[in-house]
């Protein structure tokens, strides 16, 4: 009887701040912050740029000197199945292993709610890839943060960039044995007549199971995601640096993107971070 | 009532803009009979100050790594903004590129740039030449830094955009404003078609126009004199052929295809083809008459009725060249708006 009364009161005052259920209650108008922390790993080890030496599925020894990728188009799905889209304008994050602060995505003004999953894109969607240059600011500024993540000659963003060296890599003309994976391409649609090209845009969804991700006014849940570099080289396709050390605008880019989309996985989700 | 009147006064005042009017010669006006433009003008209003900033940038070596190469080095006005007498681009440190610098005009009608169509927006065309190691070999962020520290540019940015802030978009859109006004539509041919007083075609020119319409106009239709498509015209393959369009699309059917160039001002922009292999129009016509090779993706128009190429008699070739000379636009080639500031 008393509980019913309370629920009724909540109903009445929803919208003006009913906080009677202290742990789970929230006002539909509340906004909260959500942190998504990316950790680039190599199997069960943390990735160490330059000095770390690793072995891929093809048995090749390699290091990683550069690892950068775009995360964009973030969406949250509520327990009722409603999709909340994080404002697209603010959702282009450029993660750079050499800049630890770039690996934490702080999403602000997220509607309070219980969310069962979080979806993000690796790369820059086709719309933004063809948008007016005045809309390409911040992480998408080709003369700023996106420097090195943009192909000027085919006017497209590089979604995922991983570089390093491997003694087994097929030597370049100058004898060096470096590898370079620069993966982009958004499906085209340009030209007369329009031409469809490879589409390496991939979405990854993290599901939180029975534990809902709880965004609240005063609590900042934290999601930790790992990206396993070893899986970039294997999964659907086993990549061999001895055969193809340089993959950029190349059909093999589709194999690399098919691999790396499976390299992202949920590590933990913590609701009670004050 | 009094309050409403006051508001009206204020609103009325704000329409009296102190900004100088842009003279008509700095507004974009599509010539009569031209098709719809491809450029997104709604995002780039053209002003005289924006145009002049773009013009200054176009002629400035600061856009290259060591200050030695400007856009105008490979895009010379007297050569219809192509690189006169250079088969391939001659850039920084005397390095050579792999392709012929295309002529620049009527760019608002193009939706795909470069011989391979790799860039789909005029605003984003300059970074490709700027960042190319064989051309200007410079990065955009360094250019913006140079412009910020320059003695004249901050004031030019203020004049064009209201503040001195130098941004990627402002930099690129200034170059676009300059290039968008490079319209070529006043050749003898244009004046003949417009039936302007005193403009007549000679018998040779008339015959050339007839042969042109019969044998060339499918790929080079007026008024742009290109259909903007990508085709393989059967050039003799080199040991390591440039795959052209396929480098962008990765499609086998695009191997050896290149963008069809406009024939406007063609007499002024030798040499010809994506690699500048032909030094004269006579050699180009002879290629179509007798030199077309059966390479992969050869354009079907160049292989009809069991014969490769386009049959051209010597008289037809002479007439075609007479006709192509009528596409020279002296107004455009000597327009002071586009010359070195």
Boltz contact constraints between the chains, C-beta under 6 A:
constraints:
  - contact:
      token1: [A, 132]
      token2: [B, 43]
      max_distance: 6.0
  - contact:
      token1: [A, 133]
      token2: [B, 123]
      max_distance: 6.0
  - contact:
      token1: [A, 133]
      token2: [B, 169]
      max_distance: 6.0
  - contact:
      token1: [A, 133]
      token2: [B, 172]
      max_distance: 6.0
  - contact:
      token1: [A, 134]
      token2: [B, 169]
      max_distance: 6.0
  - contact:
      token1: [A, 141]
      token2: [B, 168]
      max_distance: 6.0
  - contact:
      token1: [A, 143]
      token2: [B, 140]
      max_distance: 6.0
  - contact:
      token1: [A, 143]
      token2: [B, 141]
      max_distance: 6.0
  - contact:
      token1: [A, 143]
      token2: [B, 144]
      max_distance: 6.0
  - contact:
      token1: [A, 143]
      token2: [B, 168]
      max_distance: 6.0
  - contact:
      token1: [A, 147]
      token2: [B, 141]
      max_distance: 6.0
  - contact:
      token1: [A, 152]
      token2: [B, 127]
      max_distance: 6.0
  - contact:
      token1: [A, 152]
      token2: [B, 128]
      max_distance: 6.0
  - contact:
      token1: [A, 152]
      token2: [B, 131]
      max_distance: 6.0
  - contact:
      token1: [A, 153]
      token2: [B, 118]
      max_distance: 6.0
  - contact:
      token1: [A, 153]
      token2: [B, 128]
      max_distance: 6.0
  - contact:
      token1: [A, 154]
      token2: [B, 118]
      max_distance: 6.0
  - contact:
      token1: [A, 154]
      token2: [B, 248]
      max_distance: 6.0
  - contact:
      token1: [A, 155]
      token2: [B, 119]
      max_distance: 6.0
  - contact:
      token1: [A, 155]
      token2: [B, 120]
      max_distance: 6.0
  - contact:
      token1: [A, 155]
      token2: [B, 124]
      max_distance: 6.0
  - contact:
      token1: [A, 190]
      token2: [B, 120]
      max_distance: 6.0
  - contact:
      token1: [A, 191]
      token2: [B, 112]
      max_distance: 6.0
  - contact:
      token1: [A, 191]
      token2: [B, 117]
      max_distance: 6.0
  - contact:
      token1: [A, 192]
      token2: [B, 228]
      max_distance: 6.0
  - contact:
      token1: [A, 192]
      token2: [B, 229]
      max_distance: 6.0
  - contact:
      token1: [A, 195]
      token2: [B, 249]
      max_distance: 6.0
  - contact:
      token1: [A, 197]
      token2: [B, 249]
      max_distance: 6.0
  - contact:
      token1: [A, 251]
      token2: [B, 250]
      max_distance: 6.0
